């Protein structure tokens, strides 16, 4: 019984409270993206702690600014996937090696253990997993600068 019309607020403990159009109240709901990489602002399910869906969001742009901000805040707190914008340097083209990258959250370094730690997602996106299991997203490898693409070509 998913509904797209609802009100969302935080209680005094910071948990999200969802109230449906029919007046049903669900405490402690969480947003979950159906397609986090391909369509991060569409197809979001609001679920209870047991995973039961209580509301569906077709597009975040359909929500009021306050509700949209609450959903985005919650998603940001749950998801950690920095987006690589530029590959600054690699220590070697032999594996394992250390990558120095610029992400949407700043500069960082990580160790790439093996070729299997770079996965293609669709035609232009890559998911890079470091030696600690942290995943980095390259949303569009073809729009990266020439230096970054040259390094990527050596690993793909």
Secondary structure as UniProt FT lines:
FT   STRAND          6..10
FT   TURN            12..13
FT   STRAND          16..20
FT   TURN            21..22
FT   STRAND          25..33
FT   TURN            36..38
FT   TURN            40..41
FT   STRAND          42..47
FT   TURN            49..50
FT   STRAND          53..59
FT   HELIX           60..62
FT   HELIX           65..78
FT   STRAND          83..90
FT   STRAND          97..103
FT   TURN            104..105
FT   STRAND          106..112
FT   HELIX           115..117
FT   STRAND          118..121
FT   TURN            122..124
FT   STRAND          125..129
FT   TURN            131..132
FT   STRAND          135..138
FT   HELIX           141..143
FT   HELIX           146..155
//
